[in-house]
Amino acid sequence: MRKTSFVLIAILLTLVLTAQEQKDSVYHAKIASPGVRFIPVYGGKYNVFTQKTGNGHNSLLLLSGGPGETHEYFENFPEHLRNANLTVYLYEQLGNYFSDQPDDSSIWHVDRFVEEVEEVRKGLGIDHFFLLGHSWGGMLGTAYAAKYGQHLRGLILSNIPGFPANDTNYFFSLMDSMENVVREKTINFPRFASHRAQVDSISKGLPIADTALLISLKKDYRKVNDSLYGRTMYYRKPGKIPDPLARSTRHYSPPGGGKYNFNIFEVDYASMMKNIRVPVFLLGSRHDFLHNERYHELKQQFANTSVKVYLCPDGAHFPMWDDTANYFRELSQFISEVSKRKK
């Protein structure tokens, strides 16, 4: 009996060590960094990564996109918001690279993620805070604000779909039009001057999948930002992709390892928007693939609060990196304006 127990312990230790070995040096350095705390969620069953930076009067909690993108692409927020009197909290949603990654088909749904955000809020001990959600994180932020808005001072929805996200007909027609959008935006794009043959193949109307442009992609999301598609709609600047953004993409971890259906488009976000009563900032980009020019139409869904709209003129899906000055100027201004109002 005792021998069997030792064998079981050895097996468990092997599994633990194997799991640890799958994490890279960035992970181990990050979790040892100042301000890092793991917050218990899902009734204490799992833990999620958070990191506190700054010591300002107001708090800002960040929700990353994907689902499955890491917090790493938010790493420039503390630097660019250092004059905004903020305490910034980076946060890794359950299932993402720096948090626990449970293999449980029952937990990957929007309502459960909303409760997770609330558990993180309580664990961090913050209230009347600003919440910024980017892409999928903005959809999650919408759902959170509709239910727990009493804890918010303001809601920033960055680069979310510029239309009701449950409008699947529009969404899939948008996806079908991607090849034309890429073609139109890249024919004269300087970044691809050395890839004339590939650009020419697109200009002739050949499907993107049939060109050499995405051979290296092989449907691997982690490489999308350095493809032609990524360089026109995700990150537009020429040259090397910033390291935090590249790391976030490299560490992309879909919920449940991508094995389970997590249909974030089944939720009626438009109805939720009608229940939000804190100031809202729709912060998008002119070149984002999500067609954020429809933000002014989306603004009408918020019937019970004030809504500000701004589209970064030079940004794509990650304007905090490719249109940095405009993005953080407008974000800081919104936070300052709301902070001056009475609670």
Secondary structure, DSSP 4 states (H G I P E B T S, - for coil): -HHHHHHHHHHHHHHHHHHHHTS-HHHHHHHTSTTEEEEEETTTTEEEEEEEE---SEEEEEE--TTT--GGGGTTHHHHTTTS-EEEEEE--TTSTTS-----TTS-SHHHHHHHHHHHHHHHT--SEEEEEETHHHHHHHHHHHHHGGGEEEEEEES--SS-TT-HHHHHHHHHTHHHHHHHHHTT-GGGGGGHHHHHHHHTT--GGGSSTTTTTTT-GGGGGGSHHHHHHT---SSSPPHHHHHHHHT---GGGGTS---GGGS-HHHHHTT--S-EEEEEETT-TT-GGGHHHHGGG-TTS-EEEEEETT--S-HHHHSHHHHHHHHHHHHHHHHTS--
